[in-house]
Amino acid sequence: MADAASRPGLGLGDAMTIDRRRFIKATTAAGLALGAGAQTVAATGRRRSAAVQTTSSPDVVIVGAGVFGMWTALNLQRLGASVTVVDAYGAGNSRQTSGGETRGVRTSYGDRPHGRFWTRWAAEAIGKWIEWDEMGSERLLPRVFFNTGDLILRSETSQYIQNTRSHWDALGTPYESLTPDEVAYRWPWIRFEDLSVALFEPAAGVVRARRAIESVARVFEEEGGTIQIGRASFGERDGSMLRNVAIDGAGPLSGGTTIFACGPWFPTFMPELMGNRIRTSIGHTFYFAVPPGDTRFSFPNMPSYGVPGCTGWPALPPDHRGFRVRTGGRPGSDPDTSDRWIPPEAHERPRQILERHFPDLVGAAINETRACHYESSVDGNFIVDHHPDFNNVWLLGGGSAEAFKFGPVLGEYIARRVLGVEDDPELAEGFRLKAEEFGSRGQ
């Protein structure tokens, strides 16, 4: 697929903002033909936007207000672009992948072929989530990151465990190898028969997913960005250029560059291109009530955890929705019409997890459930690439159930990539839209 990494760009140096004249020059040279109509103003101490729209034509139109779309929008705006985000339901809505209650943030990626790189980026993301909360406290935003630490428990070692430790050792990621006695001493309410492997990553944590996306959207709008509610589709094209995006019930929206960050909607939005390059599924997540007054299963007394067939974490303040257990799921369907609840016949498996590993929660009531769409790429890596038919259209997606934690880092990378100032060929190749499709390799 086409790539802008080799196209003309500009050097950012240590500057956080690109002035509009340099922005237009760089992106026009890259073949992105930005629309006119925005003026720049000096950023304030709170990093107000360098772009204030004075007409209806933004520099960049982003379709999709999830983790890819919103973090990219905010970072593009802070680099000098005027940006409009379009979403059918709005940022943090219950139908998008990023609209769940919580997401784990860890660096244990020994099961991925690109695990070394993901481990490094995940560690950087943890630091940026902490920075986001520090900034957010000044703007009265809700806290979103909780440093729980993450505990991996296994009855025997595996390639996943070996690779994870190798990545941690190579990158200097802090972790502890614990004995069964040490696990029992720290968290005596956790059970694991025949435990032989216990790895604890102290820097890991959990993010309030929906609140995080809502917060990014709020900052984006406060700094001059626009979010428009509406269903988008391809508009007019002129050869290899997309001239505008059609919005149901509204006029066309023109932008020099269009970015589609459609998540699980990709297969229906672009069936020929993405129908067999993205595989959707629905994850099942349960939040169990903890005993009144019992703080063992709540932050900060309990780490997030990974046991065979399940991941989860403690109840988080201030609302304490419950002790989180995620176990499998079901095949995906149309994200516009799928039921977002978990049928009773699927409730037995998480209760087996409680019985096996958290016996003091056996019989606990289910506070609520979440059925969340995920979208996976063929190679399990993210997609950051040009649309093969358009010079000014980008595709972002393939979160593969992991993109949320990388949001702050992904947004910075993508914004710089779109501007032509990020030129790491190895990353560009890894994030390329692959020619392979599901089914072509027996997948």
N, C-alpha and C positions, 0 to 999 in steps of 0.2 A: 504494500500500500504506500501511497505518497507520504512523504515526511518533510516537515519544514525545518528540521535541524540544520540542514545544509544551506538553507536560504539566507539571504542577507539579514542581519540583525543589528544589535547594538550592545555595547558593554554597559552593564549596570554599575559596575564597581561596587561601592558600599552604599549607593543611593537607594532609598526605598521607593522613590517615585520617579517616573519618567515624565518629563514635561510633554505637553500635547504635540508640539511641533516634532519632537524626536519620535514620539509614539507613532504619529501618522507616517512619518518618513520611513520608519523601520518596518511597520506592518504593510504599508503599500509596496515597499520593495520586496516584501515576502509574498506578494501576490494576494493580499487579503483585502485590499480596496475598502478601507474603512469609510463609513458614512460620516458626513460632516454634521456639525451642529452642537458640539459640546465645547465648553470653555473650562479652563482650569483655574483653580483658586489655591492659595497656599494652604498646606495642611496645618491644622492646629495641633496642640499638644495631645489631643485625643485622636489624632490621625484622621481628621475629617477627609472626605474624598477629595482627590485632585481633579475630579470631573463633575461638573454640574450640567445637566442636560438643559438645553434651551430650545430644542425642537423635539419632535417625536421620533427622530432617527438616532438611535444609539450607535456607538461603535461596534458593540458586540451584543448579540441576542443569544441567550442561553435558554434552552428548552429543558426544563427539569430542575426542581428546587430541592433535590436531595443532597447527599454528602458531596458528590462530584460537582453538581451544579452550583450550590451555594458557596462552597469554599473557593471554587474557581472564580465565581463572580466577585467575591470580596477581594481576592488578591489581584484580579485584573483591574478592578476599580482603584485599588491602592497604588497600582503602577501607572495610572493615568487614563484608563479607558472609561468611557461612559457605557454602562451595562444595564440591560433590561433582562430580567428573568421571567419566563413564562411557565406556569404550571397549572394543570387542570384543577388541582385541589388546594395548592398552597404549600408553603414550607412546613415540614414536620407533620404532614397529614397522615392519617392512619393507614393509607393504602401504599405509601411508598416504603421502600426497604429501610430507609433511615428514620421511619416514623415510629419505631418500637420504643419501649420504655428504656432499655439499657443495652449496652454493648461492652464486651470485654476488651481491654487493651493490654496485650501481652506481646512478648517477642519470641515465643517458642515455636519456630517454624522449621523443625527438622523434617517435616513431612512434605515440603515443597521443593521442587527443583530450583526455584529462585529464593530459597530460604535464607541464604546469607544476606542477600540484599534486603529482603523483607525484615529480617531481624534488625538490621541497622536502621532502616526507616522507621520501624515501630518504636525503637528506642528514642529516636528524634521526635516522634509524634507525642510520646509521653511528656517530654519536656515542653512541647508546644501546648498541650492540653493544660498543663500547670500554668503556663504563661497566660493562656486564655482566661482562666479563672482569676488570676491576679488582675488582669485588665478589666474583667467583668465586674469585679467587686467595686471598682470605681464608678461603674456605669449601672450599678444595681441590677446586674444580671444574675440569674440563679447559678449556684455552683453546679458544675456538671461532672468534674472528675473526682473520683474517690480512690485514693491509693490503698487498695486492699491487699496487694501482693497476690501472687498466683501460685497455687500448689498443684503439682502434677503427681498423681499416684498410679503406680503400675505394679503388677505382680512379677514382672520380669522386664529386663531391658529389651530394647528393640532398635531398629534403624532410626526411628523417629527420635528416640531418647539420645542415641549416640550422636546423631546429626545436630540436634538442638544444643547439646553440650559443646560440640565442636564449634558451632557458630558463636556461642556465648564466650568460649575461651578465646577465639580468634578476635572478637570485637571488644573484649574486656567487659562484657555485660555481667553485672553482679548477680550471683545466684548461690544457693546453698544446696548441698546434697545432704539429706537428712536420713537418719536411721529410723526404723519403726518406733523405737523408744522415744526419740525426739519428737516425732509427729504426735505420739500419744500424750506426751507431756504438754506440748503447746496447745493441742486441740483435742482433748480427751473425748469429746463428743463425736469425733469422726471415726468411723470403723472401716477397715479394709483388710479382708482375710488374705493371708500369705503375702503381705506387702514386702516388696524387696527394692523398689525404686521410688524415691520421693525427692522431687526437685522443687525448690521454692525460689521464685523470682520476686524479690522484695519491691521492685519499682513498679510492677504491674498494677493495674487497677480496672475500674469500671466507669463508663461514661453514661450519663443520662442522655440517651440518644435524641429523643424528640425535643427535649429542652435545649440541647446543644444546637440542633438545626434551627429551631426557633430563634435562639440567641444570635446565631450567625446572620440570619435573615434580618433581625432587628438592627444589628450594627450596620449591615449593608445598606439598609434604607436610611438609617440615621446619617450615614456618610454620603448620601446622595444617590444611591441606587434605586431602581424601580422594580417592583414585583407585580406582575400582571396575572390575574387569574383567568385562565382560558385554555381551551384545548387547541393545541397547535398542530399544524401539518405543513408539508412542503408547499411553498408558494411558487412564484414565478422564477424561472431560471433563464439565464442567458448564456448558452454554451456551458462552460465549466464553472459558471458563477451562479450561486443562489441569490436572487435579488431580494426576496422577502420571505417571511413566514406567514402563513395564513392562520388567523385566529378565529375560531367559531364565534359568531355573534359580534365580531369587531372587525375593523379594517385590517389590512395586511400590515405587518411590522417589518420594516426594513432595517438592516444592519449590515455593516461591512463584513463582519464575520458572524457566522452562526455556529453555535455549539449545541449538539444534541447529547444530553445526559439523561437518557430515558429509562435506565434501570431495567426492571422486568417488562417494561412496555416495548423494548426494542424489537422482539420477535413479531409483534403485531404492528408496530409503527413502520418498520422497514423489513417486511417479510422476506423479500428476495435476498437482501444482503445479510440480515441478522437472524432470520428465522431458524437457521441451523448452526449459527455460530454462538448463540446464547441459549443456555439451558436453564429454565426456571424451576424452582422448587419452593415449597412452603415449609418453613421451620416451625416446630411446635415448642412453645415456651410456656412454662407454668410458674406461677408465683404462689407459694404456699404460706399460709398464716403461721407465724411463730407463736409459741406459748406466751401469754401476757406476762410481761415483766422479765422474760427470759431474753437476755442480751447476747447469748452465745452465738446465735445465728444472724446477728446484725452487725453492720459496720460500727466500730473498727475491730471487732473481736473475732471475725471469721474471714479468711481469705477467699478470693475466687478460687475455683477448683476445676480440675479436669480428671475425670475417671473414665474408664473405657465406656464409650457410648454416651457420654454425658458431659456437659459443662454447666457451670452455674456460679452463683455468688450470693453473698449475704444480702439481707434486706438493707436498703439504703435510706438514710434520713433525707428530708424531714417527714416524708409520708409513709415510709416503711411498707411498700406495696407487698412485700413478701420475700421469702427465700426462693431464689430463682433456680429452676431446673429446666434444662433444654435437652430433649431427647428426640432425635430424628424429625420426621415430618411426613409429608406426602408430596406427590407430583404437583407442579404448578399448573395454573390455569390462567385465564384472562384476569389480569390484576384489577381491571375495572369492575368485574362482576363476582369475583371469588368471595366466598364466605370467610370472614376473618375470625372464626371461632374454631375450637378444637372439639370434635365430637366425643361423647363419653367413652366410646370404645377405645380411644387412644389415651385414656387417663391411667391405665394400669401400668404402663411402662415407667412413667416418672415415680409412681408409688413404689415400684420395685427398687428404684434407685434409693429412695428414702429408707426402705427396709434394709437394704444392703449396706449403705454407708452412713446414714443419719437416722438411726433407730429412734431417737427421741422425737422425731417429727412424724413417725408413723401415725396415720390417722388424721394428720393435719388437714384442715379445710383448705380448699383452693380459693384464694382471694380473687384471682383473675387469670386469664390465659391470653396469649398472643399468638396469632398465626401470621407469619411475616413472609412475604415473597423475597426470595433471593435469586440472583442471576449469576450464572457462572460462565466463564469463557472456556474455550476448548483446552487451553493449556493452563487454566487456573490462575493466570496473571491478569493484571488490569489492561484495559484497552484505552490508549491515548493516541489517536491517529486521525489523519485526514480521511474524509469520505472519499472513496476511490473515484467518484464521478464529479467531485466539486473541489475547486482550489481553495474556497473560502468556507468550508464546512468541516468541523471536527466532530469526532465521536468519542465519548467518554463513557466507560462502563466496565462490565465484567468484574464486578466487585467480588464475586466468588466467596461471599459470606465473610469477607475480611476487610473490605475497603473502608468501613466506617472509622475504624481506629486510626487509619492513615490520613484522614480528612485534612488536617492542618498542613501536612507535608505535601499531600497530593495537590492541594489547591495552589500552593506556591510553585510547585514544579510545572503544573499545567499552564498557569498564567504565563510563566516565563517561556514555556515551550510555544504557546500560541503567539507570543511576541517575537519569536525567533531568537531569543537570547539564551536559551538552554540548548546546549549542543552536545550532550553526552550521547554518543552513538549507541553505546551498550544499553542504556535505558530506553532509547527510542526503539531499538530492535526488540527488547523485551515486551514493550507495550504496543507493538505493532498489531494491527488487526490481521490475524493469521488467515491464510487461504484455506486451511483445514477446517472441516466442519464436524459436528457431532455425527457419529455414524461412519465417518471415513476411516476411523481407526478402531472400530468396534466399540466406540463409546456410546 
